[in-house]
Amino acid sequence: MRCSVAGVIVELGPRRYDVTTRALVMGILNRTPDSFYDAGQYWAFDDFVAKAEELVAAGADVLDVGGVKAGPGPEVTEAEEMDRVVPAIGALRERFEVPISVDTWRASVARESYAAGAVVGNDISGFADPDYLAVAAEAGAAVVACHVRLAPRVADPEPVYRDLLGEVSRFLSERAQWAVDAGIPPQRIMLDAGHDLGKTPEMSAGLLRRTDELAGLGYPIFLSVSNKGFLGALTDTEVGDRREATLAAHSLGIGLGARILRAHDVVGARRVADFMSEILQRRREGA
């Protein structure tokens, strides 16, 4: 494996991270009653806050708060999404020093989330909301550009691509340029291949294997593969039994240039990230 990231800085709010030989761990916090992974286990506000405390204690560098699951499900209005995430972000900002990300594709929700203390906009729609990037730029927020074939919450069981890597690469390059043109510095732009979003398990696995080529686009790679369906399909495991597959994917991704791990299991992701950091640092030093 080779690493294609060299001398890269990621800015999340006032914090600067050198990710040349390290990966950041982003802990997932669902403010949804129907998450594919925890199925609303932390829906109650006190449970949500307790989970956040657990993730920070386990070594999360960032906390990611989302109020609408990516897959199909009951409609969640803009007002309901705000009610789910904005007070939650405010509560986390009062309790923790780590940067907070909001997982939303709505510019209006992002705006209120930034006002409450978030410094990252994690948008799985590929900036479909025309106001999204302007809102992020005004707030000084970092953004995640994610590839999706159709749209969030829209089933896409039989996706077709003529050139998967080429199409994903062009999409992400274009979105990154949109962000730059909106006034967002490159060090505040991350790229997500969108595993399982309009991809078959084989397609998602293929993109994971070619993470180094996506890293070659020149922006830090955001790896969101934790417990996802393609890992289950490839290992014949249910959602609650994909820990080892997730950790293996994290390790492979870091070795190929991924620098932000979005994870449910922060303990495991932290250990993988720290181990890979040692390996990459020693290789850089020629040890």
Residue, then its C-alpha position, 0 to 999 in steps of 0.5 A: m500500500r502507498c500513501s498519496v497524502a503529503g503535508v496536508i493540513v485540515e482546518l476544523g474551526p480554529r483547529r489545524y491538524d497535520v494529517t500527513t501521517r495521521a487520521l482523525v476519528m469522527g464519532i457518529l452521533n445519530r439524532t434519529p429514531d431509525s438509524f440503520y446502525d443503532a435504531g434509535q438507541y440514543w434517541a433520548f436526549d440524556d442517552f445522546v449526551a451520554k453517548a457523546e461523552e463515551l465517544v470523546a473519552a474513547g478518543a474522538d477528534v470530531l463529533d458528527v451529529g445527524g438528524v435524518k438517516a441517509g436511506p429511505g424512510p418517513e419524511v423529516t421536515e426542515a423544522e423537525e430536523m432543526d429540532r433534532v440537531v440544533p439543540a444537540i449541537g449546542a449541548l455538545r458545544e457547552r460540554f466538549e472542546v472537540p469540533i462538531s460536524v452537522d450531517t445535513w444537506r439543508a443549508s438552513v439546518a447547516r446555518e443554524s447548526y453553525a450558529a449553535g457551534a458546529v464547524v463542519g458541514n457533512d453533506i451527502s447530497g453533493f451540495a445539492d442545496p444551492d445555498y449550502l456552500a455560501v452558508a458554510a463560507e460565511a460561517g468559516a466552516a469546513v465541508v465534506a463533498c460526497h458523491v451520490r448518484l441520485a439523492p439522499r433518501v432515494a433508493d438506487p438498487e441498480p446503479v449503472y456507471r460507464d466509468l465508476l472511478g472516473e465519474v466519482s472523481r470528476f464529481l468530487s473534483e467539481r464539487a471541491q471547485w464549487a467550494v473553492d469558488a464559494g470562498i472555502p479554503p482548500q484545507r477546509i474541503m474533504l472528499d467522500a466517495g459515498h460508499d453505498l450511496g448509489k453503488t453496489p457492494e462490488m462498486s463500493a469495495g472497488l472505490l475503497r481499493r482505489t482510495d489512493e487515486l481519489a486522494g490524488l485529487g489533492y484533498p483529504i479523503f473522508l472515509s464513511v464506511s463504518n458498518k455499511g451494507f457493502l461490508g456486510a455483503l462481502t463478509d456475509t454479516e449482519v449490521g451488528d457483526r461488522r466490527e472486524a470488517t469495518l476496522a479492516a476497511h479503516s486500516l486499508g483506507i488509511g494506508l491508501g490515503a484516507r485521513i478522516l474516519r467516520a466511525h460508530d466504534v471510536v475505540g476501534a477506529r482510534r486504535v487503528a488510526d494510531f497504529m497506522s500513524e506509527i507505521l506511516q510516520r516511520r515509513r516517512e522517516g525511512a525507518 
